[in-house]
Amino acid sequence: MGNEVKSGKEEAVLHELAAALAEFAGMQREHGAMLAGNRLKTLAGWVERRQQVFLRLRQCLERFDPSVVPGDSELTVLIHERMRDILHGEQSLAAQVGQQREAIQGQLRILRKGKVVVKGYSLYGGAGPRPKYLSNRT
């Protein structure tokens, strides 16, 4: 049995794990491209899809028993490479999200300054018109 998986069931679990890892990596690439293109309108959908794909990946990892697979098999090497790619993808996404957050915060600061400037030019300092005279009848 040297380089082979112990049973067909374990091999099926390995293939399912490899497929789940590939799906997660593909989702990461898609989200990275959308972040790079500043397409953030469907962000809520991203979160939902990410949770579903992660749940599937977690379930596969829970069924996976590393003791049944020799460390030098092709499938094990493939799984390790995909896991490494996913970790690098997560780091890249985190960096992109940080850059996007900084850009949005910068734009918000500019908008706030503009709002203050516009209020300064206003006749009433941004408030509504003041009454022309005071009356005790209300």
HELIX and SHEET records of a PDB file:
HELIX    1   1 GLY A    8  ALA A   36  1                                  29    
HELIX    2   2 LEU A   43  ARG A   63  1                                  21    
HELIX    3   3 PRO A   66  VAL A   68  5                                   3    
HELIX    4   4 GLU A   74  TYR A  121  1                                  48    
END                                                                             
